[in-house]
Amino acid sequence: MKSLAYAAFVVAVAAVGTARGDSAAIGTAQQKLVDARETLKSAKGTFGGHQQNAVNLINRAIEELQAAQREDLQGKRTAGPRPTPPRRPQPDRIQKYGH
């Protein structure tokens, strides 16, 4: 069933997209993907190979979440205070002319 593989892909993309930058959210998304993968693996039948495709997509999403977690942890180690953005030059006073 194509819909099974598509659903797994949508879950994977959504999990990765919403988890970046928040380690707690990454861990939660990762656990949900692991649970979904186990549910798929325990389903009877092969669904025309789409079940395995869905499992592969979930595995890929888990790998992406692990990479995001590493990035987040590395960023926290190296991040210092953020620099203040430069001020925009203020335009000279606009003179109002009477009519």
Secondary structure, DSSP 4 states (H G I P E B T S, - for coil): -HHHHHHHHHHHHHHHHHHTT-HHHHHHHHHHHHHHHHHHHHSSS-GGGHHHHHHHHHHHHHHHHHHHHHHHHHHHHH--PPPPPPPPPPPPPPPP---
